[in-house]
Amino acid sequence: MALLSKMFKCYCCTPTRDQKPSLSEKSALPAYKDDGPSKAEVADTIVAKLFAAEKNDAVLQADLRSTIHAYGWYDGLAKAILSALENAIKLGEKMGPAMKTAYDQAVVGVNEVKQWAEAHPEMAAVIVTLVALGVLALMVPWALGVLGFAEEGIIGESWAAVWQATYRGFVPKGSLFSYLQSLGTKIGRGWVG
């Protein structure tokens, strides 16, 4: 009987006289070690799928959503995707037909600000970022919602809000930012899946 009593106390977590009861919910949870991929690895996977895509269609969108669903959407993933996309563009990675089309369309949009870029050569990195954003808008539009282009406008303290602040209250009509902002208000948070 003493053996059963000891086992019962152990399983029921009944404190002995020398122990204080613990009400911490964390102590009741099992230790968890996340062995999943890092956000950079998930971003690289997504960018690889973008670069390999034959078509920008429902199949690609479902594949991308499946990847996000498998690993979850977490802080910094949209920025990691943007960074991985920028790096792939800078490195001149081979583009599949869908990526090439999106890239060419994004470059056309960026060329609208070419005069500004020529006047400010120190801002060349901004151009690469704009091209990467254009590609995201065309191939992974729901990621823009996470960057801060939402249905109700620009989300405060988001990446888009920081970018908008550089315009000091005047976003030029026809700019890439105004296009992404308009796209965000039309589709908005429905992108985040």
N, C-alpha and C positions, 0 to 999 in steps of 0.2 A: 504494500500500500504506500509506503514511503517513496518507493521508486515512481509510482504513478503520480503522486503528489508533486514530486520534483519535476517530472515531465510536464505536468499540467501547468505548473508555474512558469516553466521555460517557454512553452508554446503560447501561453496567454500573456506573456510579457509582464507578469505580476512582479513588481519590485520587491526585493527582500527588505528587511528592516534597515540595512546599511545603504540601500540605493534610494535615490530620489526618483519619483516618476518623471518621465520625459514626455512632454506633450508636443514635441517637434514632429511635424509631419515628414520632414526630410529624413529623420532617422528610421522611419517605417518603410521608406522606399528603398528598393534594391539599388546597389551601386550600378551606374550606367556608364558605359564607355562608348562614345560615338566613334565607330570605325568607318563611317561614311566618308565620301570624298569631300575635299575642301571646296569652298566656294570657287576658288580659281580652277579646280578640276572640273566642277560642274559647268562653269563658264566656258572652259576650253571644249568640253563636250558639245555644248550648244553651238558655239562658233564653228566647230568642225562640221556639224550638221548643216549649218547655214552655207558654209563654203562648198559642201558636197552636193547640195540640193540641185536636182534637175529642174524642178518647178517650185514656184512659191504658191502652193495650193493647200487645200484642206489636209492632205496627207502630211505635208511638212508641219503645218500648225499642230496637228494631232501628235506628231512625233515630239515636237518641242514641248508641248503641254505634258506629255507623258514623262519626259525627262524631268521637268520641273516637279511634277506630281510625285515621282519616285524619290526625289531627294528633298522636296519641300522648298518653299520660297522663304528666304531668310535675309536679314539685314545685310546689305552690301552685295547681294547677288547681281542686281541690275548694274551696279557700278563695275563689278568684276566682268560681266558680259561685255559692257562697253569697253573696258580696258583690254580684254582679250581680242575684241574685234579691231580696236585701234592697232594693237600689236600685229595682228595678222595682216592688216592692210599695209602697215609700214614695212613688213617683211616681204610683201609681194607674194603672199601665198596664192596658189593656183585656185581660181574661182570657178565653180560650176556655173551652168547657165543662169540659174535663178539669182545667185549672188552677183554675177557679172551684170545682169540687168538692173538689180537694185543699186549696185555700186555706181553704174553709169547714170542712173536717174538721180542719185544723191549728189554726184559730182556736178550735174547740171544745176541743181539747187544751190550748191556751194559757189558755183561760178558767178552767181548773182552778187556775191559779196567779194568777188575777186579784186575789185578796185580798192576796197578797204584793206584787203590783205596785202596788196602791193604797197600801200601807204604805210603799213605796219609789218614789216618782214619778221620782226621778233615774235609775231603771233602765229607762226607757221603751224605750230602744234594744234592751235585752235581749229585750223582748217581740217586736219585729220579727224579731230573729234566731231566736227560738223558732218563730215562724210560718214563716220561711223553712226552718228545719230540718224542720218538720212536712211542708212541701210536698216537700222532698227525699226524706223517708222514704216518702212516698206515690207520688211520680212517678219518682224516680231513686234507688232504695234502695241500689244498689251504690256510689254516691258516699259514703254514710255509712261504708262500710268504709274508704275513704281518709281520712275525717275522724277515724278511730280507733275506731269501733264494730266490733270484729272478733269472730270466732267464739270465740276464747279469752279474750275480755273486752276491756277498754279497752287500747289500745296506748299504752305509755309515751311521754311527751313529745309526744303527738298533741294535736290540737285538743280531742278528747273528754276527754283526761286533764286538760287545763287546766280545762275546764268541771267535771269531776268533783271536782277539788280545791276548788272553791268550796263544795261541800257539806260539806267537812270531815269526811268519813267516814260521813255519813248521807245517802243518796239516798232521798228520800221515795217510798214506794210509790205507783204511779199517776202519777208525774210524767212529763213528756215525756222527760227524760233516761233514766229507768228503762225507758220504752217503747223508746227507741232502742237502749239497751244490750241489752235482751231481743231485739229484732229483729236486732241485730248478732250475738248468740250463736247465733241460729237459722240465719242465712244467711251472715253473716260475710264472709270474704275472697273467697268465691265471687262476690261482686258485682263485684269489680275485674276488668275484662275487657281 
